[in-house]
Amino acid sequence: MSLVKKCSDYFKQKSHIPRLTFKGLIVCCANAANNLEQRFDWADALIDALIISGLTFFSTLGGGSVAGLGVDAGLKAATVAACAQFFVFLALKRGIVQSTQTQ
């Protein structure tokens, strides 16, 4: 039996989920009640924020071009919207701002 097979069987028995991060492989508990100390995963939050802000950037750029904005004005509007979305999403992931406060 290989080492990978042994490790994957162990993780399944213990309900652990291996996650690949920038610093290597870490093992997280599937049940959050078993974790006494919850560490914030910055890499996961930054990737999620980049994806959402990229979506915001390109949708704003597309909407601006449909509305007839010039290239400069469209890029400025899309950049401002993406930057704002990036930091708002990070604040939501971090728990600084609760989702009920943003409504």
N, C-alpha and C positions, 0 to 999 in steps of 0.2 A: 504494500500500500504506500502510495507516495505521500510526501509531506503535505502537498496541497490538499489531497483527499482527506488526510487526517485532520487538518485545520478546518476544512469546510464542514466536516462531520461534527467537530467540536463546536463550531459556531452555531450550527443548526440546533444542537442539543441544548446549548446555553441561551438560545434566542438572542445572539449577538449578530450585528450587521457590520461587516468590514467595509470601510469607506476609504477611498483613495483621495488623499489631500496633497497639497504642495510639499508637505514635509514627509510624506510617505504614507504607509498604510496604518490607519488607526481603527480600533474596534469600538463601536458604540453599542450601547444596550438598546434592544428593540423596545423594551418596556421602560418608559421614562421614570416610572415609580422606583425602579431598581437603582437608578442613578441618584446618589446623594448630592453630587456636585455636577451641575450642568455647565460645561464650557461652551462659550460662544465660538462658533466656527466661522472665522472671518473669511476664509477662502470661499466657502459656500455662499456666504452673504454677498461678497463682492461679485462673484460670478452671476448670481441671481440679479443683483442690482445692475450690472452691465447689460445683461440680456434685456431687462425691462426698459432701461434707459435707451438702449439701441432701438428697440421697438418704438419707443416714444419719438426718438429722433427721426426715424425714417417715416413714420406716419405723419408727423408734423411737417416734414419736408414735402411729402406727397400732397397733403392737404393744402399747404401753401402754394404749391405749383398749380393745383386745380383752381384755387381761389384767385390766381393771377399775381401772386407776389413775385417780385424780382428775385434774382439769384442771391444777392447779398442779404436782402431782408428775410428770405426764406431760410438761409443758413443761420442767420442770427437767431431767428425765432426757434428753429429746431434745436440749436445748441443750448439756448436758455431753457427750453422745455426739458431736454434730456438731462441737463445738469440738475435741475430742480427735482426731476423724477428720481435720479440716482440717489440724492441725499434723503429724500422722503422715504424711499424704499429701504435704505439702510437704517433709518430711524425706526421704521416699522419692524424690521427684522431684529434689531437690537432690543426693542421693547421700550425705547425712549418715549415714543408716541404710541398710544394704544389705538387700535383701529377704530374704536368708537369715537375718539376725539377728532378724527379726520373727517367725519361725516358732517 
